[in-house]
Amino acid sequence: MEYPPPFSDSHLENLVSEIKDWQITHGSLLKLVNTDQDNTVLTHPVGACLLATLFPKELFEQALGLQKVYNKLYAQVAEDEEWLYDTLKDDEFAKTLWGIHEEVKKEGLGIFRSDYMLDANPAGQVKLKQVEFNTISCAGGIHSNLVSDMHRHLQRRGLYLPAELSAPTPSINISASHLPPSHTLSTIISGLVSAHKLYGPPKSPAAEQTCILFIVQPRNFNIADERPIDYALWDQNIPTFRVELSPAVLAQTSLTPTRELLYHPPSRPVAALPLEVSVVYFRAGFEAEEYSGPGGGDAREARARLELSRAVKCPSILSHLTTFKKVQQALAMPGVLQRFLSSSSEVVGIANTFARLYPMDASTAGLEARKLAMDGEASMGYVLKPSLEGGGHNIYGSSIPAFLACTPEEKWSRYILMSKIVSPTVHNLLMSPQGLYNGPVISELGVFGVCLWRRSGEAEGRVEIIADREPCCWSFKTKSAGVDEMSVVKGYGCFDSPALVDNDVFMACCRDAEKS
Amino acid sequence: MEYPPPFSDSHLENLVSEIKDWQITHGSLLKLVNTDQDNTVLTHPVGACLLATLFPKELFEQALGLQKVYNKLYAQVAEDEEWLYDTLKDDEFAKTLWGIHEEVKKEGLGIFRSDYMLDANPAGQVKLKQVEFNTISCAGGIHSNLVSDMHRHLQRRGLYLPAELSAPTPSINISASHLPPSHTLSTIISGLVSAHKLYGPPKSPAAEQTCILFIVQPRNFNIADERPIDYALWDQNIPTFRVELSPAVLAQTSLTPTRELLYHPPSRPVAALPLEVSVVYFRAGFEAEEYSGPGGGDAREARARLELSRAVKCPSILSHLTTFKKVQQALAMPGVLQRFLSSSSEVVGIANTFARLYPMDASTAGLEARKLAMDGEASMGYVLKPSLEGGGHNIYGSSIPAFLACTPEEKWSRYILMSKIVSPTVHNLLMSPQGLYNGPVISELGVFGVCLWRRSGEAEGRVEIIADREPCCWSFKTKSAGVDEMSVVKGYGCFDSPALVDNDVFMACCRDAEKS
């Protein structure tokens, strides 16, 4: 089976031209912030796959099906202060955040994203393995929505048809039924709206109405992944304002004695009443650097003010801390999942998606990990990851021993060791500002979960789930098989959507990709 | 009354930043075709006014109310071959087109745009005057839709509020009710869909299904004004393909002996059945240069093939010819409107919007015009316009005598002389890739009319109107008062929307703008 179907040069040119126009007219773009002027700014299309990448249907559905369990698990973990503290007590950045956490609120809103890659074992089976779990600044959802919409448009437009209907090697003819729609924007919105409604009317007599505060990074080139959320909230008559963590939060917000967070929009008349913040939605504040260096003190103070307030935080500090790699690793230790999940089928479902995870500390498991990591041969099968949320800063395989050799041993425990996921490769065409690529590729599936909970002793464990959206949305990213990192906006990889096929078709295409 | 309200520098910076992000995420962009590469292309935001420009509500409604009469008038003119031939027989480009017109079809689809400016007379009254009437490649509708949506968003976002609620000079506080929505995209779509449905199923047994053909210019930087139409038709399950007039039309279409136009998409498998074209929608083919020079012969042949076919043409050659300036001028001659419109109130309504229009030929009126045009003083009040559709190539005021002096007299009749519309100025802020502008501005209102007709002896005159959309859509462009030309995509002026106010408020603001 051939995929993608063979395209002539002129067909490919036409396809690329259709993609560029579609991206321009749908905001599937990155802002070139270094070209930003008073009166104009340049943009270019974000990296996108020319057509959807093959992915096993069964594993896609497995990942979506697990999301509600993951939502519950992470809501429980976020409310288990003692366990979290114990897990993270040696982590520097966690200490920074811990210092400003405040257990004042009873409600939590999580916009989660669980990332998976396919792992091929020697027996020729393909399994889903979790790369990481994210809860602050879960990006890529809107871009993936767009690229998924684009792939469906290009399919109906007839641009994925092979040049010959009866070629010697049959190619997979992608139909609409292979391409699942994603609804990330509406799912994220529904979560924010639920939390906004739960907060209710302003509590402070000083405030006129409530609003959502969107905490954003300065000089953001990735506005196309954020702005649609902002506009959609306004379309629901919910005032929403983008504010940088520092110095804007300190300048434009205040806390009342009863902890209402008031927002004073700089664009409103001086005499106008402030708004009361119902929900604080973070798309910034997830990097240690944001809290250190010049302005870091202000950022810490700003984060503390937001955390102290009665507003629903998405995420709260504790929820933010749950996605440190240390937590991911700790959850994989024997017996730990059972602390948070009572159903054994749920425990098994989640545990099956775990890679091998080790601490790098002085515990028994840590010492075993250190041995693996320092061994030139054994380290090949591992990735050393700093205990942060999100990708980046990873040390891969054979680079690990040398990296550890020049890192003081007392800092090793800031890392975890994770078995390398060996993804089977399929073929696809990628297009990004870096160039056109035609060759073997590897994809990453991110399943979004949106969940609103209340701390409670009544329901199972520590939390009562108030609203939990069906996990019908995802992000999907694909990169050249030769590149370790996956960050589309940094130029590694492309936004994509999955073309869902049966396992055997997928495996046949993997074998063909390896042969060629 | 002050308008725009006084903004602080930081407020202005915030407003500009909000506008750029909105434009990027909504496709309110121009493609920089000179940066087009295999894998990427740059775009920048199209020129846009920072806020809606003041416009008298009454005159806005007058213009919208007249559109149905204009639709009928131009449908009638398009079906009056004899009168049209007589009016245009001396025009070179008209001769080119006339040679390929073919009266085979009974149905006509017009997507019209009647352009107006405000004319201030010495008595201090403001009237609506028609600049021109367009029917081929009526552009700007989608861009105006977007900018109008953007102004409404920025208004609800609170960005148009004055810094002080009780300033010494009260400023006009623009509310949602001042900002009429426009629905150009849905109106244009409804016209194309009506014509597509009227055509019915494929007539040729060789064709599988019907489709709409979009005739477009190569290297088009203004795709953002066209692509949304294409996508919206696909959303209604109508296959739509963009084809360049030359050489693609000749290569990709064929005529059956019974004049069905068949389209063979290059992106489909060789063995696949062609589609039968129901509607040919022109966004190209309106400039004389497209039919001359290298490839001009092919373009003429292509246009002839499209015209000969049974497909509904938007516009047909005759309809295209109705928008030559000569026709506009001829319609303004005494008694001519009565040939096409039986209701005297309709005649008066239309005639009231006419500027003074003269031919430049050897007729009595023409000789009078030549005298005015050659006179240094008198010519100041006029514009010399080539008999084409659309703007550009105009000679303004005092430049006319010198221009005529170096133009052979036998070519003068290719022009018409039109009294200059003296627009009152108001203040606004414009932002375009050329820069930020703050000062007196002049606007142009284009009212869209979409009308499907059938040639008939039964109904009034020559045509029976089958479908005539309510004229609820428009384009609105604004330029610095110091610039004669208005073409946003060429960098003169900005897309805009009207802030509708009472006449007296408008006039008060005009006086303030003149004083400052």
Contacts between the chains, C-beta under 8 A, distances in Angstrom:
chain1	res1	chain2	res2	distance
A	10	B	266	6.6
A	11	B	266	7.1
A	11	B	267	5.8
A	13	B	38	8.0
A	14	B	266	6.8
A	14	B	267	5.8
A	15	B	267	7.6
A	16	B	38	6.4
A	16	B	39	7.3
A	20	B	31	7.8
A	20	B	36	7.7
A	20	B	40	7.5
A	20	B	41	5.2
A	21	B	31	7.8
A	21	B	223	5.0
A	21	B	227	5.3
A	22	B	227	7.4
A	22	B	231	7.8
A	24	B	27	6.0
A	24	B	29	5.8
A	24	B	31	6.1
A	24	B	41	7.6
A	24	B	43	5.4
A	24	B	223	6.7
A	24	B	224	6.4
A	24	B	227	7.9
A	25	B	27	3.8
A	25	B	29	7.9
A	25	B	223	6.9
A	25	B	224	5.5
A	25	B	227	4.6
A	25	B	228	6.2
A	25	B	231	7.4
A	26	B	27	6.3
A	27	B	24	6.1
A	27	B	25	3.8
A	27	B	26	6.3
A	27	B	27	6.3
A	29	B	24	5.8
A	29	B	25	7.9
A	29	B	43	7.2
A	31	B	20	7.8
A	31	B	21	7.8
A	31	B	24	6.1
A	32	B	42	7.7
A	36	B	20	7.7
A	38	B	13	8.0
A	38	B	16	6.4
A	38	B	435	7.8
A	38	B	436	5.5
A	39	B	16	7.3
A	39	B	431	5.1
A	39	B	432	6.6
A	39	B	433	6.8
A	39	B	434	7.5
A	39	B	435	5.2
A	39	B	436	4.7
A	40	B	20	7.5
A	40	B	44	5.0
A	40	B	45	6.0
A	40	B	431	7.7
A	40	B	432	7.3
A	40	B	433	4.5
A	41	B	20	5.2
A	41	B	24	7.6
A	41	B	44	6.8
A	41	B	45	7.0
A	42	B	32	7.7
A	42	B	42	4.9
A	42	B	43	7.0
A	42	B	44	5.6
A	43	B	24	5.4
A	43	B	29	7.2
A	43	B	42	7.0
A	43	B	43	5.2
A	43	B	44	7.5
A	44	B	40	5.0
A	44	B	41	6.8
A	44	B	42	5.6
A	44	B	43	7.5
A	45	B	40	6.0
A	45	B	41	7.1
A	153	B	231	6.8
A	153	B	234	6.6
A	156	B	234	6.2
A	157	B	234	6.8
A	157	B	267	7.6
A	158	B	239	7.9
A	158	B	265	6.3
A	158	B	267	5.6
A	158	B	268	5.4
A	159	B	267	5.1
A	161	B	267	7.0
A	161	B	268	5.7
A	161	B	269	5.5
A	161	B	272	7.5
A	162	B	269	6.3
A	163	B	269	6.1
A	163	B	270	6.7
A	164	B	269	6.1
A	164	B	270	6.6
A	164	B	271	7.5
A	165	B	269	4.6
A	165	B	271	5.2
A	165	B	272	7.2
A	166	B	271	7.9
A	223	B	21	5.0
A	223	B	24	6.6
A	223	B	25	6.9
A	224	B	24	6.5
A	224	B	25	5.5
A	227	B	21	5.3
A	227	B	22	7.5
A	227	B	24	7.9
A	227	B	25	4.6
A	228	B	25	6.2
A	231	B	22	7.8
A	231	B	25	7.5
A	231	B	153	6.8
A	234	B	153	6.6
A	234	B	156	6.2
A	234	B	157	6.8
A	239	B	158	7.9
A	265	B	158	6.3
A	266	B	10	6.6
A	266	B	11	7.1
A	266	B	14	6.8
A	267	B	11	5.8
A	267	B	14	5.8
A	267	B	15	7.6
A	267	B	157	7.6
A	267	B	158	5.6
A	267	B	159	5.1
A	267	B	161	6.9
A	268	B	158	5.4
A	268	B	161	5.8
A	269	B	161	5.5
A	269	B	162	6.3
A	269	B	163	6.1
A	269	B	164	6.1
A	269	B	165	4.6
A	270	B	163	6.7
A	270	B	164	6.6
A	271	B	164	7.5
A	271	B	165	5.2
A	271	B	166	7.9
A	272	B	161	7.5
A	272	B	165	7.2
A	431	B	39	5.1
A	431	B	40	7.7
A	432	B	39	6.6
A	432	B	40	7.3
A	433	B	39	6.9
A	433	B	40	4.5
A	434	B	39	7.5
A	435	B	38	7.8
A	435	B	39	5.2
A	436	B	38	5.5
A	436	B	39	4.7
